[in-house]
Amino acid sequence: MTVHERVDVLVVEDNDSERGSIVETLQSSIHHGNIVAVNDGPEALDFLFSRGNWTDRLGEESPRLVLLDLEMPGEDGFSVLGQIRSLEASEDSLDLIPVVIFTSSHQSDDVRKSYRCGANSYIIKPLSFPDFQAVVETVGQYWITHNRGAN
């Protein structure tokens, strides 16, 4: 896959229907936004570090936001977040990207661990579809439209 323009949001979500809903909602709420979605942690890291199927991104800017699910098979969101915030990442300015955890976990240990690992926000996915869409729209508009990023 090739991305030749600035990526505004990288969505990391293993659930196909949730990933599709997130992307669709962000595209309609962030006008002219470029959204890339991947379905697992290893693909997210390949995208961010321009490896594997994403080597054509080498030298391109980092996304302005990562929307990251915690609960994924294989490499979970904590591992992805840790690697984004690692020393290797800081050389690529990945440590400046806002990372919003978007998960169904209500566990207070997950919240604490997310912030300790460098998350900028922790949002629990609403159960109703209209609330889910409203939260995604609000998150996208805040981080992309209103927030002034460091990168």
Buried (B, 14 or more C-beta within 10 A) or exposed (E): EEBEEEBBBBBBBBBEEBBEBBBEBBBEBBEEBBBBBBBBBBBBBBBBBBBEEBEEBEEBEBBBBBBBBBEBEEBBBBBBBBBBBEEEBEEBEBBEBBBBBBBEBEEEEBBEBBEEBBBBBBBBBBEEEEEBBBBBBEBBBBBBEEEEEEE
